[in-house]
Amino acid sequence: MELLIGAVFQFCLGSTFAPQVPIFTRYQQYWMFVDQSRFERGMSSDAVSTSVQDIEDSTTEFAKGYLTESQPRDDYREFLELVIIFLDSIPERGIRFIASGATHHARWLSKVIYGLKIWMFRGQFHLSKKEEKGLQDVCIFAACVYLRLWMRAPKPASARYHDYHLIS
């Protein structure tokens, strides 16, 4: 799963040879200026709305269900809650955004978490058109494909089944 999100991120935003992801470092430095009440959900964008309309409800239900049925690690919980917010719903704990942590390439899930946050706060954080479009595509991929794969990956009994559906 890690290689998959790495490839998607590289395809959408280009590659970097720096040890840290530059856009994440910029965002981390800007975080203290972000008005957390002024975020934009994914469904506010026509491109996102069109891309996720068929899976919006089922993905939101999946994420909310996963949060109530298990006790996910903090970064998994944050990922689930961000997707719920992105898809125009409200997590059980309410809408809240946590200051972001590590920005290096080894933290695969951070690519998705940072991507979702940066895109939802794009009205306050300067992005080039290429960065905005790339992050939008990462967010769509995260909501439509990656969320279910990532959350189900630790269950070895169903690994082959999920791998098959990923490539089919």
TAWONOR-V961435 format. One record per helix or strand of 3 or more residues. SS is the DSSP state (H for helix, E for strand). FROM is the first residue (numbers start at 1). TO is the last residue. If there is no record, write none. Layout:
BEGIN
<<SS;FROM;TO> <SS;FROM;TO>>
END
This chain:
BEGIN
<<H;2;13> <H;22;33> <H;42;44> <H;46;52> <H;56;69> <H;74;86> <H;108;120> <H;129;152> <H;156;167>>
END
